Amino acid sequence: MMELSVIQSKIYEIRGCKVMLDFDLAEMYGTETKRLKEAVRRNIRRFPSDFMFELSKEEYTSLRSQIASSNTRGGTRYMPFAFTEQGVAMLSSVLNSDAAIEININIYHAGLCCCTPTID
């Protein structure tokens, strides 16, 4: 079981929403970020803008300056996806594994709470 404090350290506030980023979720689920994004893109209808959004370059630059571990990552060609609580829940159905379900339960216990984003 993943420590709640580890999960809590990977919850960020962006656009007024508590979110988790694709690379953190991929690490938790034991998969590559590329594979997680492929699964999302294959099922994009399951991820409306209040479930998931792509960070702008400015948002990502600002966030990287706040993340202590950002120096250990290489450059990224694509901006990360940010998943709200509903998006994280949808990920478990897309990834369809027992590990994903268990991780999602731990994420909820860690406090990824609902927000009310503006829908474009």
PyRosetta script that sets phi, psi and omega in degrees:
from pyrosetta import init, pose_from_sequence

init()
pose = pose_from_sequence("MMELSVIQSKIYEIRGCKVMLDFDLAEMYGTETKRLKEAVRRNIRRFPSDFMFELSKEEYTSLRSQIASSNTRGGTRYMPFAFTEQGVAMLSSVLNSDAAIEININIYHAGLCCCTPTID")
pose.set_psi(1, 130.9)
pose.set_omega(1, -179.2)
pose.set_phi(2, -74.7)
pose.set_psi(2, 137.4)
pose.set_omega(2, 178.6)
pose.set_phi(3, -60.4)
pose.set_psi(3, 135.6)
pose.set_omega(3, 179.6)
pose.set_phi(4, -61.4)
pose.set_psi(4, -35.0)
pose.set_omega(4, -179.5)
pose.set_phi(5, -65.4)
pose.set_psi(5, -33.2)
pose.set_omega(5, 177.1)
pose.set_phi(6, -66.1)
pose.set_psi(6, -45.0)
pose.set_omega(6, 178.8)
pose.set_phi(7, -63.8)
pose.set_psi(7, -45.6)
pose.set_omega(7, -179.0)
pose.set_phi(8, -59.0)
pose.set_psi(8, -32.7)
pose.set_omega(8, -179.5)
pose.set_phi(9, -72.0)
pose.set_psi(9, -10.7)
pose.set_omega(9, -179.3)
pose.set_phi(10, -107.0)
pose.set_psi(10, 12.8)
pose.set_omega(10, 175.7)
pose.set_phi(11, -101.7)
pose.set_psi(11, 124.1)
pose.set_omega(11, -177.0)
pose.set_phi(12, -120.2)
pose.set_psi(12, 157.6)
pose.set_omega(12, 173.4)
pose.set_phi(13, -105.9)
pose.set_psi(13, 117.4)
pose.set_omega(13, 179.8)
pose.set_phi(14, -135.2)
pose.set_psi(14, 133.4)
pose.set_omega(14, -178.8)
pose.set_phi(15, 54.8)
pose.set_psi(15, 32.9)
pose.set_omega(15, 178.5)
pose.set_phi(16, 78.0)
pose.set_psi(16, 10.1)
pose.set_omega(16, -179.2)
pose.set_phi(17, -121.0)
pose.set_psi(17, 145.7)
pose.set_omega(17, 169.7)
pose.set_phi(18, -81.6)
pose.set_psi(18, 125.8)
pose.set_omega(18, -175.8)
pose.set_phi(19, -137.5)
pose.set_psi(19, 164.3)
pose.set_omega(19, 170.3)
pose.set_phi(20, -123.2)
pose.set_psi(20, 146.4)
pose.set_omega(20, -175.2)
pose.set_phi(21, -94.6)
pose.set_psi(21, 152.4)
pose.set_omega(21, -174.9)
pose.set_phi(22, -55.2)
pose.set_psi(22, -42.4)
pose.set_omega(22, -176.8)
pose.set_phi(23, -68.6)
pose.set_psi(23, -33.3)
pose.set_omega(23, 175.6)
pose.set_phi(24, -69.7)
pose.set_psi(24, -43.2)
pose.set_omega(24, 179.0)
pose.set_phi(25, -64.4)
pose.set_psi(25, -42.1)
pose.set_omega(25, 179.2)
pose.set_phi(26, -59.5)
pose.set_psi(26, -43.0)
pose.set_omega(26, 178.7)
pose.set_phi(27, -61.4)
pose.set_psi(27, -44.6)
pose.set_omega(27, 179.6)
pose.set_phi(28, -62.9)
pose.set_psi(28, -40.4)
pose.set_omega(28, -178.6)
pose.set_phi(29, -79.0)
pose.set_psi(29, -7.9)
pose.set_omega(29, 179.4)
pose.set_phi(30, 74.6)
pose.set_psi(30, 35.8)
pose.set_omega(30, 179.2)
pose.set_phi(31, -133.8)
pose.set_psi(31, 170.5)
pose.set_omega(31, 176.5)
pose.set_phi(32, -81.4)
pose.set_psi(32, 148.6)
pose.set_omega(32, 177.1)
pose.set_phi(33, -56.7)
pose.set_psi(33, -40.7)
pose.set_omega(33, 180.0)
pose.set_phi(34, -57.7)
pose.set_psi(34, -43.0)
pose.set_omega(34, -179.6)
pose.set_phi(35, -68.4)
pose.set_psi(35, -39.5)
pose.set_omega(35, 178.0)
pose.set_phi(36, -62.3)
pose.set_psi(36, -45.4)
pose.set_omega(36, 179.9)
pose.set_phi(37, -64.3)
pose.set_psi(37, -37.4)
pose.set_omega(37, 177.3)
pose.set_phi(38, -61.2)
pose.set_psi(38, -44.0)
pose.set_omega(38, 179.6)
pose.set_phi(39, -62.5)
pose.set_psi(39, -40.4)
pose.set_omega(39, 178.8)
pose.set_phi(40, -65.0)
pose.set_psi(40, -46.5)
pose.set_omega(40, -178.0)
pose.set_phi(41, -64.0)
pose.set_psi(41, -34.8)
pose.set_omega(41, 177.3)
pose.set_phi(42, -67.1)
pose.set_psi(42, -23.3)
pose.set_omega(42, -176.8)
pose.set_phi(43, -123.2)
pose.set_psi(43, 36.8)
pose.set_omega(43, -170.6)
pose.set_phi(44, -59.1)
pose.set_psi(44, -27.5)
pose.set_omega(44, 178.9)
pose.set_phi(45, -64.6)
pose.set_psi(45, -20.4)
pose.set_omega(45, 178.3)
pose.set_phi(46, -80.1)
pose.set_psi(46, -6.5)
pose.set_omega(46, -173.4)
pose.set_phi(47, -124.9)
pose.set_psi(47, 72.6)
pose.set_omega(47, 175.8)
pose.set_phi(48, -65.3)
pose.set_psi(48, 171.9)
pose.set_omega(48, -173.0)
pose.set_phi(49, -63.3)
pose.set_psi(49, -18.7)
pose.set_omega(49, 176.0)
pose.set_phi(50, -88.4)
pose.set_psi(50, -2.2)
pose.set_omega(50, 175.0)
pose.set_phi(51, -102.6)
pose.set_psi(51, -35.0)
pose.set_omega(51, -174.7)
pose.set_phi(52, -157.0)
pose.set_psi(52, 143.5)
pose.set_omega(52, 173.2)
pose.set_phi(53, -146.9)
pose.set_psi(53, 158.3)
pose.set_omega(53, 178.2)
pose.set_phi(54, -93.0)
pose.set_psi(54, 134.2)
pose.set_omega(54, 179.2)
pose.set_phi(55, -68.4)
pose.set_psi(55, 147.3)
pose.set_omega(55, 171.4)
pose.set_phi(56, -78.2)
pose.set_psi(56, 164.4)
pose.set_omega(56, 177.7)
pose.set_phi(57, -59.6)
pose.set_psi(57, -39.2)
pose.set_omega(57, -179.7)
pose.set_phi(58, -64.8)
pose.set_psi(58, -44.0)
pose.set_omega(58, 178.6)
pose.set_phi(59, -61.9)
pose.set_psi(59, -43.1)
pose.set_omega(59, -178.2)
pose.set_phi(60, -67.0)
pose.set_psi(60, -41.8)
pose.set_omega(60, 178.2)
pose.set_phi(61, -61.1)
pose.set_psi(61, -44.9)
pose.set_omega(61, 178.5)
pose.set_phi(62, -62.5)
pose.set_psi(62, -43.6)
pose.set_omega(62, -179.3)
pose.set_phi(63, -66.2)
pose.set_psi(63, -42.6)
pose.set_omega(63, 179.7)
pose.set_phi(64, -58.2)
pose.set_psi(64, -34.6)
pose.set_omega(64, 180.0)
pose.set_phi(65, -69.2)
pose.set_psi(65, -18.7)
pose.set_omega(65, -179.9)
pose.set_phi(66, -95.8)
pose.set_psi(66, -17.5)
pose.set_omega(66, -175.9)
pose.set_phi(67, -93.1)
pose.set_psi(67, 117.1)
pose.set_omega(67, -177.6)
pose.set_phi(68, -62.1)
pose.set_psi(68, -34.1)
pose.set_omega(68, -175.3)
pose.set_phi(69, -84.5)
pose.set_psi(69, 4.2)
pose.set_omega(69, -175.4)
pose.set_phi(70, -62.9)
pose.set_psi(70, -25.3)
pose.set_omega(70, -179.9)
pose.set_phi(71, -68.8)
pose.set_psi(71, -19.7)
pose.set_omega(71, -178.3)
pose.set_phi(72, -84.6)
pose.set_psi(72, -12.8)
pose.set_omega(72, 179.4)
pose.set_phi(73, -89.4)
pose.set_psi(73, 147.0)
pose.set_omega(73, 172.8)
pose.set_phi(74, -77.8)
pose.set_psi(74, -177.7)
pose.set_omega(74, 177.1)
pose.set_phi(75, -67.8)
pose.set_psi(75, 160.3)
pose.set_omega(75, 178.8)
pose.set_phi(76, -121.1)
pose.set_psi(76, 135.5)
pose.set_omega(76, 178.0)
pose.set_phi(77, -81.5)
pose.set_psi(77, -30.8)
pose.set_omega(77, -176.4)
pose.set_phi(78, -119.3)
pose.set_psi(78, 144.9)
pose.set_omega(78, 178.3)
pose.set_phi(79, -71.0)
pose.set_psi(79, 145.9)
pose.set_omega(79, -178.8)
pose.set_phi(80, -68.2)
pose.set_psi(80, 153.9)
pose.set_omega(80, 169.4)
pose.set_phi(81, -86.9)
pose.set_psi(81, 140.8)
pose.set_omega(81, 173.9)
pose.set_phi(82, -111.1)
pose.set_psi(82, 129.3)
pose.set_omega(82, -176.9)
pose.set_phi(83, -111.7)
pose.set_psi(83, 127.8)
pose.set_omega(83, 173.1)
pose.set_phi(84, -78.6)
pose.set_psi(84, 179.1)
pose.set_omega(84, 179.1)
pose.set_phi(85, -53.3)
pose.set_psi(85, -45.3)
pose.set_omega(85, -178.9)
pose.set_phi(86, -66.3)
pose.set_psi(86, -36.9)
pose.set_omega(86, 178.3)
pose.set_phi(87, -65.9)
pose.set_psi(87, -40.0)
pose.set_omega(87, 177.2)
pose.set_phi(88, -63.8)
pose.set_psi(88, -41.4)
pose.set_omega(88, 177.3)
pose.set_phi(89, -61.4)
pose.set_psi(89, -41.7)
pose.set_omega(89, 179.7)
pose.set_phi(90, -66.2)
pose.set_psi(90, -32.8)
pose.set_omega(90, 178.4)
pose.set_phi(91, -57.7)
pose.set_psi(91, -38.9)
pose.set_omega(91, -178.7)
pose.set_phi(92, -64.0)
pose.set_psi(92, -32.1)
pose.set_omega(92, 177.8)
pose.set_phi(93, -75.6)
pose.set_psi(93, -31.3)
pose.set_omega(93, 178.9)
pose.set_phi(94, -74.4)
pose.set_psi(94, -42.3)
pose.set_omega(94, -179.1)
pose.set_phi(95, -78.6)
pose.set_psi(95, -28.0)
pose.set_omega(95, 171.1)
pose.set_phi(96, 49.6)
pose.set_psi(96, 56.7)
pose.set_omega(96, 175.9)
pose.set_phi(97, -137.8)
pose.set_psi(97, 155.7)
pose.set_omega(97, 177.6)
pose.set_phi(98, -62.2)
pose.set_psi(98, -37.3)
pose.set_omega(98, 179.2)
pose.set_phi(99, -61.7)
pose.set_psi(99, -42.2)
pose.set_omega(99, 179.9)
pose.set_phi(100, -62.6)
pose.set_psi(100, -40.8)
pose.set_omega(100, 179.2)
pose.set_phi(101, -63.7)
pose.set_psi(101, -45.8)
pose.set_omega(101, -179.6)
pose.set_phi(102, -63.7)
pose.set_psi(102, -43.9)
pose.set_omega(102, 178.3)
pose.set_phi(103, -60.9)
pose.set_psi(103, -42.8)
pose.set_omega(103, -179.6)
pose.set_phi(104, -61.9)
pose.set_psi(104, -40.4)
pose.set_omega(104, 177.5)
pose.set_phi(105, -60.9)
pose.set_psi(105, -43.4)
pose.set_omega(105, 178.1)
pose.set_phi(106, -63.9)
pose.set_psi(106, -37.5)
pose.set_omega(106, 178.3)
pose.set_phi(107, -62.3)
pose.set_psi(107, -42.7)
pose.set_omega(107, 178.6)
pose.set_phi(108, -64.1)
pose.set_psi(108, -41.1)
pose.set_omega(108, 177.9)
pose.set_phi(109, -63.9)
pose.set_psi(109, -28.2)
pose.set_omega(109, -179.2)
pose.set_phi(110, -77.3)
pose.set_psi(110, -15.4)
pose.set_omega(110, 172.6)
pose.set_phi(111, 105.9)
pose.set_psi(111, 28.0)
pose.set_omega(111, 172.3)
pose.set_phi(112, -75.1)
pose.set_psi(112, 101.3)
pose.set_omega(112, -173.2)
pose.set_phi(113, -99.1)
pose.set_psi(113, 162.1)
pose.set_omega(113, 179.5)
pose.set_phi(114, -62.9)
pose.set_psi(114, 154.6)
pose.set_omega(114, 171.2)
pose.set_phi(115, -138.1)
pose.set_psi(115, 170.2)
pose.set_omega(115, 178.2)
pose.set_phi(116, -119.3)
pose.set_psi(116, 83.5)
pose.set_omega(116, -178.6)
pose.set_phi(117, -75.1)
pose.set_psi(117, 160.8)
pose.set_omega(117, 173.8)
pose.set_phi(118, -82.7)
pose.set_psi(118, 131.5)
pose.set_omega(118, 179.3)
pose.set_phi(119, -93.7)
pose.set_psi(119, 125.5)
pose.set_omega(119, -179.7)
pose.set_phi(120, -72.6)
pose.dump_pdb("model.pdb")
